[in-house]
């Protein structure tokens, strides 16, 4: 299997979130042509396994992409090779990881390699990663596939662009809604009221000054950002209410409940949790999957220094599983008109995933 051809075929399919069927059909058809693989599907989530044991290494990525944006230098769903890179929507996020994982699986299967007794390699490409909570494919698989059609994963590689560097921690997302209260009055007699906008303004300045005292070794401190604001009913009325939204990027050093309490203590406004499900994730450096990843990268002459990522991924649905986020390409190109992946990284990713897999099962066996 040629990873460049597979990657190009996947990029050609405009698999927007909720519209992944054609991409899932293509992946399923491709996998069913390979001897030795057990292939399964749930909705637009496709997986294949090699081996039949309960020690499961899961390699996972997602099929869906965000819609094209203005300013693409080339047609977004026509993979275009320029100066050693492939351009297109989804070229880096995350069809590069998906194509490399599939290719590694197929090459391992066709070479005759099998996990040692008790082991199983599973590759899964899923739907609706980009939509947040709605219809997430990995969440479905954890609920309806793992523990039933497949054993629960023992370790995982999450395919997202990291330039093939090992990510051992990622931030979570806590969204809070705050309401500043005042007392309404005619603007001509503003002294008779209390302006909720002024209360909100003080709180927004307080948000900018927040500094949580506990830092994570890979992710640093949580960040607090006001992202939306709404207040006032008429141009001549002192507003009695102003609402604003806070985006909190959390770390494993503090729970979402602790961060919510911290913010409540710093603001005058009433603070309510809008969403706290996207928890931060981390894997100890001495976990077998982390050690296998670092050893594989070092052995291939690549950057093996672990780092932390500010962006969320399907790792949140594997937070109970030791995992490493790793894949070809630069994360900052995701969702941009200039999205592309370097061909060299895409090809190296196949070797990286295969070597991590072999090393993981060797260490598990010993």
Secondary structure as UniProt FT lines:
FT   HELIX           3..12
FT   TURN            17..18
FT   HELIX           21..32
FT   TURN            35..36
FT   STRAND          38..42
FT   TURN            43..44
FT   STRAND          45..51
FT   STRAND          55..62
FT   TURN            70..71
FT   TURN            76..77
FT   STRAND          80..82
FT   TURN            83..84
FT   STRAND          85..87
FT   TURN            89..94
FT   HELIX           95..110
FT   TURN            111..112
FT   TURN            117..118
FT   STRAND          119..126
FT   TURN            130..135
FT   HELIX           137..144
FT   TURN            147..149
FT   STRAND          155..158
FT   TURN            163..164
FT   STRAND          167..170
FT   STRAND          172..181
FT   STRAND          185..186
FT   HELIX           187..192
FT   HELIX           196..209
FT   TURN            217..219
FT   STRAND          223..231
FT   TURN            235..236
FT   STRAND          237..238
FT   STRAND          241..250
FT   TURN            252..253
FT   HELIX           256..266
FT   STRAND          270..278
FT   STRAND          281..282
FT   TURN            285..286
FT   HELIX           288..299
FT   TURN            300..301
FT   STRAND          307..309
FT   HELIX           314..318
FT   TURN            319..320
FT   STRAND          322..325
FT   HELIX           331..333
FT   TURN            334..335
FT   TURN            337..338
FT   STRAND          340..342
FT   HELIX           343..365
//
